[in-house]
Structure formats: C-alpha cells, structure tokens
Amino acid sequence: MQYRAAWYALIAIAVVVIVFELFFRYRYVRAGDQLWRIDRVTEQACLVRVGNADCASDAGGAPAPRAAPRTTANPYLASPTPEPNPR
C-alpha cells in the first residue's frame, strides 16, 4: 500500500509513452506523388509504399533526404499556411 503513488506514476508514464508512439511519433509529408514518413525522434525519413516503408539503412546505404515543409502565402491571410490538398 505504501507504493501506490509510485505505481500510479509508473502507469501514467506508460500510458503517455504508448499514446506518443501510436499518435505523435511520425510525421507524414507528401512530395509530389511520393509519401514520406519522418520519425520525429530520430529524424529518419522513409518512403512509404503500399504495405511497406522503405527506410535508408544506417550501414552503407545513402541517407534518405529530409523533407522540407511546403508552404505558400495565402492571399487572404497575413501569415503563410500549408497548401490545401488538391481534390
């Protein structure tokens, strides 16, 4: 009973880590007709294809390029905003 607060803290940390891994770890960037998955922790970029993510290997392979954010100036706003998705 004396370790109840420690158990609650451990469970809370585990829940935060799981939620981060599931929802916030990767950023997806569309560059033309390609989709890149960028790991926010390691900054590793992977080209995403149907059912597969091709990542550059750390041993011997050429590093994958880092994706630059694509922004354009919106004439209706004073600040730049991301491009809308074409439909």
ROMAR-34618 format. One record per atom (N, C-alpha, C): atom name; residue in three letters; x, y, z. Coordinates in Angstrom, 2 decimals. Layout:
+------+------+---------+---------+---------+
: name : resn :      c1 :      c2 :      c3 :
+------+------+---------+---------+---------+
:   CA :  ALA :       X :       Y :       Z :
...
+------+------+---------+---------+---------+
// end
This chain:
+------+------+---------+---------+---------+
: name : resn :      c1 :      c2 :      c3 :
+------+------+---------+---------+---------+
:    N :  MET :    0.81 :   -1.20 :    0.00 :
:   CA :  MET :    0.00 :    0.00 :    0.00 :
:    C :  MET :    0.85 :    1.27 :    0.00 :
:    N :  GLN :    2.06 :    1.19 :    0.50 :
:   CA :  GLN :    2.89 :    2.39 :    0.58 :
:    C :  GLN :    3.46 :    2.80 :   -0.78 :
:    N :  TYR :    3.42 :    1.90 :   -1.76 :
:   CA :  TYR :    3.96 :    2.22 :   -3.08 :
:    C :  TYR :    2.86 :    2.55 :   -4.09 :
:    N :  ARG :    1.67 :    2.83 :   -3.62 :
:   CA :  ARG :    0.54 :    3.09 :   -4.50 :
:    C :  ARG :    0.80 :    4.30 :   -5.40 :
:    N :  ALA :    1.33 :    5.38 :   -4.86 :
:   CA :  ALA :    1.61 :    6.58 :   -5.66 :
:    C :  ALA :    2.66 :    6.29 :   -6.73 :
:    N :  ALA :    3.66 :    5.49 :   -6.40 :
:   CA :  ALA :    4.68 :    5.13 :   -7.39 :
:    C :  ALA :    4.09 :    4.30 :   -8.52 :
:    N :  TRP :    3.18 :    3.39 :   -8.19 :
:   CA :  TRP :    2.53 :    2.58 :   -9.22 :
:    C :  TRP :    1.68 :    3.46 :  -10.13 :
:    N :  TYR :    0.95 :    4.41 :   -9.56 :
:   CA :  TYR :    0.14 :    5.32 :  -10.37 :
:    C :  TYR :    1.02 :    6.15 :  -11.31 :
:    N :  ALA :    2.16 :    6.61 :  -10.80 :
:   CA :  ALA :    3.08 :    7.39 :  -11.64 :
:    C :  ALA :    3.65 :    6.52 :  -12.76 :
:    N :  LEU :    4.00 :    5.29 :  -12.46 :
:   CA :  LEU :    4.53 :    4.38 :  -13.47 :
:    C :  LEU :    3.48 :    4.08 :  -14.54 :
:    N :  ILE :    2.25 :    3.87 :  -14.15 :
:   CA :  ILE :    1.18 :    3.62 :  -15.11 :
:    C :  ILE :    0.92 :    4.86 :  -15.96 :
:    N :  ALA :    0.94 :    6.03 :  -15.36 :
:   CA :  ALA :    0.73 :    7.27 :  -16.12 :
:    C :  ALA :    1.83 :    7.47 :  -17.15 :
:    N :  ILE :    3.08 :    7.20 :  -16.78 :
:   CA :  ILE :    4.19 :    7.33 :  -17.73 :
:    C :  ILE :    4.04 :    6.33 :  -18.87 :
:    N :  ALA :    3.64 :    5.11 :  -18.56 :
:   CA :  ALA :    3.45 :    4.09 :  -19.59 :
:    C :  ALA :    2.35 :    4.50 :  -20.56 :
:    N :  VAL :    1.26 :    5.06 :  -20.05 :
:   CA :  VAL :    0.16 :    5.49 :  -20.92 :
:    C :  VAL :    0.62 :    6.63 :  -21.82 :
:    N :  VAL :    1.38 :    7.58 :  -21.30 :
:   CA :  VAL :    1.88 :    8.70 :  -22.11 :
:    C :  VAL :    2.79 :    8.18 :  -23.22 :
:    N :  VAL :    3.68 :    7.26 :  -22.91 :
:   CA :  VAL :    4.59 :    6.70 :  -23.91 :
:    C :  VAL :    3.82 :    5.97 :  -25.00 :
:    N :  ILE :    2.83 :    5.18 :  -24.61 :
:   CA :  ILE :    2.04 :    4.43 :  -25.60 :
:    C :  ILE :    1.26 :    5.38 :  -26.51 :
:    N :  VAL :    0.65 :    6.41 :  -25.94 :
:   CA :  VAL :   -0.10 :    7.37 :  -26.76 :
:    C :  VAL :    0.84 :    8.10 :  -27.71 :
:    N :  PHE :    2.04 :    8.48 :  -27.26 :
:   CA :  PHE :    3.01 :    9.14 :  -28.13 :
:    C :  PHE :    3.40 :    8.23 :  -29.28 :
:    N :  GLU :    3.70 :    6.97 :  -29.00 :
:   CA :  GLU :    4.10 :    6.02 :  -30.04 :
:    C :  GLU :    2.99 :    5.81 :  -31.06 :
:    N :  LEU :    1.75 :    5.77 :  -30.61 :
:   CA :  LEU :    0.65 :    5.49 :  -31.51 :
:    C :  LEU :    0.23 :    6.69 :  -32.37 :
:    N :  PHE :    0.28 :    7.90 :  -31.80 :
:   CA :  PHE :   -0.32 :    9.03 :  -32.49 :
:    C :  PHE :    0.64 :   10.16 :  -32.87 :
:    N :  PHE :    1.77 :   10.34 :  -32.20 :
:   CA :  PHE :    2.58 :   11.53 :  -32.42 :
:    C :  PHE :    4.00 :   11.26 :  -32.89 :
:    N :  ARG :    4.41 :   10.02 :  -33.05 :
:   CA :  ARG :    5.81 :    9.74 :  -33.37 :
:    C :  ARG :    6.17 :   10.10 :  -34.80 :
:    N :  TYR :    5.30 :    9.85 :  -35.74 :
:   CA :  TYR :    5.64 :   10.04 :  -37.15 :
:    C :  TYR :    4.91 :   11.23 :  -37.75 :
:    N :  ARG :    5.61 :   11.89 :  -38.69 :
:   CA :  ARG :    5.04 :   12.98 :  -39.46 :
:    C :  ARG :    5.04 :   12.52 :  -40.92 :
:    N :  TYR :    3.95 :   12.70 :  -41.60 :
:   CA :  TYR :    3.83 :   12.27 :  -42.99 :
:    C :  TYR :    3.86 :   13.49 :  -43.90 :
:    N :  VAL :    4.71 :   13.43 :  -44.93 :
:   CA :  VAL :    4.90 :   14.55 :  -45.85 :
:    C :  VAL :    4.70 :   14.03 :  -47.27 :
:    N :  ARG :    3.84 :   14.68 :  -48.02 :
:   CA :  ARG :    3.63 :   14.31 :  -49.42 :
:    C :  ARG :    4.52 :   15.21 :  -50.27 :
:    N :  ALA :    5.34 :   14.58 :  -51.12 :
:   CA :  ALA :    6.22 :   15.29 :  -52.04 :
:    C :  ALA :    5.91 :   14.78 :  -53.44 :
:    N :  GLY :    5.09 :   15.51 :  -54.16 :
:   CA :  GLY :    4.66 :   15.07 :  -55.48 :
:    C :  GLY :    3.76 :   13.86 :  -55.35 :
:    N :  ASP :    4.16 :   12.76 :  -55.99 :
:   CA :  ASP :    3.36 :   11.53 :  -55.90 :
:    C :  ASP :    3.94 :   10.56 :  -54.89 :
:    N :  GLN :    4.90 :   10.99 :  -54.08 :
:   CA :  GLN :    5.51 :   10.13 :  -53.07 :
:    C :  GLN :    5.09 :   10.57 :  -51.68 :
:    N :  LEU :    5.01 :    9.61 :  -50.76 :
:   CA :  LEU :    4.66 :    9.88 :  -49.37 :
:    C :  LEU :    5.84 :    9.48 :  -48.49 :
:    N :  TRP :    6.33 :   10.42 :  -47.69 :
:   CA :  TRP :    7.46 :   10.17 :  -46.79 :
:    C :  TRP :    6.96 :   10.14 :  -45.35 :
:    N :  ARG :    7.47 :    9.19 :  -44.57 :
:   CA :  ARG :    7.19 :    9.12 :  -43.13 :
:    C :  ARG :    8.47 :    9.55 :  -42.42 :
:    N :  ILE :    8.37 :   10.58 :  -41.59 :
:   CA :  ILE :    9.53 :   11.12 :  -40.89 :
:    C :  ILE :    9.35 :   10.87 :  -39.40 :
:    N :  ASP :   10.33 :   10.20 :  -38.82 :
:   CA :  ASP :   10.31 :    9.91 :  -37.38 :
:    C :  ASP :   10.70 :   11.18 :  -36.64 :
:    N :  ARG :    9.85 :   11.64 :  -35.75 :
:   CA :  ARG :   10.14 :   12.88 :  -35.01 :
:    C :  ARG :   11.23 :   12.72 :  -33.97 :
:    N :  VAL :   11.52 :   11.49 :  -33.56 :
:   CA :  VAL :   12.55 :   11.26 :  -32.55 :
:    C :  VAL :   13.93 :   11.17 :  -33.20 :
:    N :  THR :   14.07 :   10.36 :  -34.25 :
:   CA :  THR :   15.37 :   10.12 :  -34.88 :
:    C :  THR :   15.58 :   10.91 :  -36.16 :
:    N :  GLU :   14.52 :   11.58 :  -36.69 :
:   CA :  GLU :   14.56 :   12.32 :  -37.95 :
:    C :  GLU :   14.89 :   11.42 :  -39.14 :
:    N :  GLN :   14.61 :   10.12 :  -39.04 :
:   CA :  GLN :   14.83 :    9.21 :  -40.15 :
:    C :  GLN :   13.63 :    9.31 :  -41.09 :
:    N :  ALA :   13.92 :    9.42 :  -42.40 :
:   CA :  ALA :   12.87 :    9.52 :  -43.40 :
:    C :  ALA :   12.72 :    8.19 :  -44.12 :
:    N :  CYS :   11.47 :    7.77 :  -44.33 :
:   CA :  CYS :   11.18 :    6.52 :  -45.01 :
:    C :  CYS :   10.17 :    6.79 :  -46.12 :
:    N :  LEU :   10.43 :    6.22 :  -47.29 :
:   CA :  LEU :    9.49 :    6.31 :  -48.39 :
:    C :  LEU :    8.41 :    5.27 :  -48.19 :
:    N :  VAL :    7.15 :    5.71 :  -48.12 :
:   CA :  VAL :    6.04 :    4.81 :  -47.83 :
:    C :  VAL :    5.42 :    4.36 :  -49.15 :
:    N :  ARG :    5.32 :    3.05 :  -49.29 :
:   CA :  ARG :    4.63 :    2.44 :  -50.42 :
:    C :  ARG :    3.55 :    1.54 :  -49.87 :
:    N :  VAL :    2.71 :    1.02 :  -50.71 :
:   CA :  VAL :    1.59 :    0.19 :  -50.27 :
:    C :  VAL :    2.12 :   -1.00 :  -49.46 :
:    N :  GLY :    1.78 :   -1.03 :  -48.17 :
:   CA :  GLY :    2.17 :   -2.13 :  -47.30 :
:    C :  GLY :    3.62 :   -2.16 :  -46.89 :
:    N :  ASN :    4.41 :   -1.12 :  -47.16 :
:   CA :  ASN :    5.83 :   -1.15 :  -46.87 :
:    C :  ASN :    6.36 :    0.27 :  -46.67 :
:    N :  ALA :    7.36 :    0.40 :  -45.83 :
:   CA :  ALA :    8.06 :    1.68 :  -45.65 :
:    C :  ALA :    9.54 :    1.42 :  -45.89 :
:    N :  ASP :   10.09 :    1.97 :  -46.98 :
:   CA :  ASP :   11.50 :    1.78 :  -47.32 :
:    C :  ASP :   12.32 :    2.86 :  -46.63 :
:    N :  CYS :   13.11 :    2.42 :  -45.64 :
:   CA :  CYS :   13.96 :    3.36 :  -44.90 :
:    C :  CYS :   15.40 :    3.18 :  -45.34 :
:    N :  ALA :   16.17 :    4.26 :  -45.30 :
:   CA :  ALA :   17.58 :    4.17 :  -45.62 :
:    C :  ALA :   18.29 :    3.44 :  -44.48 :
:    N :  SER :   19.13 :    2.50 :  -44.83 :
:   CA :  SER :   19.84 :    1.76 :  -43.79 :
:    C :  SER :   20.98 :    2.61 :  -43.25 :
:    N :  ASP :   21.30 :    2.40 :  -41.98 :
:   CA :  ASP :   22.38 :    3.16 :  -41.36 :
:    C :  ASP :   23.75 :    2.66 :  -41.79 :
:    N :  ALA :   23.84 :    1.40 :  -42.25 :
:   CA :  ALA :   25.12 :    0.81 :  -42.62 :
:    C :  ALA :   25.24 :    0.73 :  -44.13 :
:    N :  GLY :   25.93 :    1.68 :  -44.73 :
:   CA :  GLY :   26.27 :    1.59 :  -46.13 :
:    C :  GLY :   25.31 :    2.26 :  -47.10 :
:    N :  GLY :   24.06 :    2.38 :  -46.79 :
:   CA :  GLY :   23.10 :    2.96 :  -47.72 :
:    C :  GLY :   23.17 :    4.47 :  -47.72 :
:    N :  ALA :   22.70 :    5.05 :  -48.79 :
:   CA :  ALA :   22.66 :    6.51 :  -48.86 :
:    C :  ALA :   21.54 :    7.00 :  -47.95 :
:    N :  PRO :   21.76 :    8.06 :  -47.20 :
:   CA :  PRO :   20.70 :    8.55 :  -46.31 :
:    C :  PRO :   19.53 :    9.10 :  -47.11 :
:    N :  ALA :   18.36 :    8.91 :  -46.58 :
:   CA :  ALA :   17.16 :    9.44 :  -47.22 :
:    C :  ALA :   17.13 :   10.96 :  -47.05 :
:    N :  PRO :   16.64 :   11.67 :  -48.05 :
:   CA :  PRO :   16.61 :   13.13 :  -47.93 :
:    C :  PRO :   15.61 :   13.58 :  -46.89 :
:    N :  ARG :   15.92 :   14.69 :  -46.25 :
:   CA :  ARG :   14.98 :   15.27 :  -45.30 :
:    C :  ARG :   13.97 :   16.10 :  -46.07 :
:    N :  ALA :   12.74 :   15.99 :  -45.68 :
:   CA :  ALA :   11.68 :   16.71 :  -46.37 :
:    C :  ALA :   11.56 :   18.12 :  -45.81 :
:    N :  ALA :   11.46 :   19.07 :  -46.69 :
:   CA :  ALA :   11.25 :   20.45 :  -46.28 :
:    C :  ALA :    9.76 :   20.73 :  -46.25 :
:    N :  PRO :    9.29 :   21.49 :  -45.28 :
:   CA :  PRO :    7.86 :   21.81 :  -45.25 :
:    C :  PRO :    7.47 :   22.65 :  -46.46 :
:    N :  ARG :    6.35 :   22.31 :  -47.07 :
:   CA :  ARG :    5.87 :   23.05 :  -48.24 :
:    C :  ARG :    4.83 :   24.07 :  -47.76 :
:    N :  THR :    5.14 :   25.33 :  -47.91 :
:   CA :  THR :    4.20 :   26.37 :  -47.52 :
:    C :  THR :    4.11 :   27.40 :  -48.64 :
:    N :  THR :    2.99 :   27.99 :  -48.76 :
:   CA :  THR :    2.79 :   29.09 :  -49.70 :
:    C :  THR :    2.06 :   30.20 :  -48.97 :
:    N :  ALA :    2.18 :   31.37 :  -49.49 :
:   CA :  ALA :    1.49 :   32.50 :  -48.87 :
:    C :  ALA :    0.03 :   32.48 :  -49.29 :
:    N :  ASN :   -0.84 :   32.55 :  -48.33 :
:   CA :  ASN :   -2.27 :   32.62 :  -48.59 :
:    C :  ASN :   -2.62 :   34.09 :  -48.77 :
:    N :  PRO :   -3.22 :   34.47 :  -49.91 :
:   CA :  PRO :   -3.51 :   35.89 :  -50.12 :
:    C :  PRO :   -4.55 :   36.45 :  -49.16 :
:    N :  TYR :   -5.32 :   35.58 :  -48.50 :
:   CA :  TYR :   -6.36 :   36.03 :  -47.59 :
:    C :  TYR :   -5.87 :   36.18 :  -46.15 :
:    N :  LEU :   -4.66 :   35.69 :  -45.87 :
:   CA :  LEU :   -4.11 :   35.78 :  -44.52 :
:    C :  LEU :   -2.75 :   36.47 :  -44.56 :
:    N :  ALA :   -2.35 :   37.04 :  -43.45 :
:   CA :  ALA :   -1.06 :   37.72 :  -43.39 :
:    C :  ALA :    0.08 :   36.74 :  -43.20 :
:    N :  SER :   -0.18 :   35.53 :  -42.68 :
:   CA :  SER :    0.88 :   34.56 :  -42.42 :
:    C :  SER :    0.80 :   33.41 :  -43.42 :
:    N :  PRO :    1.95 :   32.75 :  -43.71 :
:   CA :  PRO :    1.92 :   31.62 :  -44.64 :
:    C :  PRO :    1.22 :   30.42 :  -44.02 :
:    N :  THR :    0.52 :   29.68 :  -44.85 :
:   CA :  THR :   -0.20 :   28.49 :  -44.39 :
:    C :  THR :    0.13 :   27.32 :  -45.31 :
:    N :  PRO :   -0.05 :   26.09 :  -44.87 :
:   CA :  PRO :    0.21 :   24.93 :  -45.74 :
:    C :  PRO :   -0.73 :   24.92 :  -46.94 :
:    N :  GLU :   -0.23 :   24.33 :  -48.01 :
:   CA :  GLU :   -1.05 :   24.22 :  -49.22 :
:    C :  GLU :   -2.26 :   23.34 :  -48.96 :
:    N :  PRO :   -3.39 :   23.66 :  -49.54 :
:   CA :  PRO :   -4.54 :   22.77 :  -49.40 :
:    C :  PRO :   -4.34 :   21.52 :  -50.24 :
:    N :  ASN :   -4.98 :   20.43 :  -49.83 :
:   CA :  ASN :   -4.88 :   19.21 :  -50.60 :
:    C :  ASN :   -5.72 :   19.32 :  -51.86 :
:    N :  PRO :   -5.16 :   18.95 :  -53.01 :
:   CA :  PRO :   -5.95 :   19.01 :  -54.24 :
:    C :  PRO :   -7.02 :   17.92 :  -54.22 :
:    N :  ARG :   -8.15 :   18.19 :  -54.75 :
:   CA :  ARG :   -9.24 :   17.20 :  -54.79 :
:    C :  ARG :   -9.46 :   16.74 :  -56.20 :
+------+------+---------+---------+---------+
// end
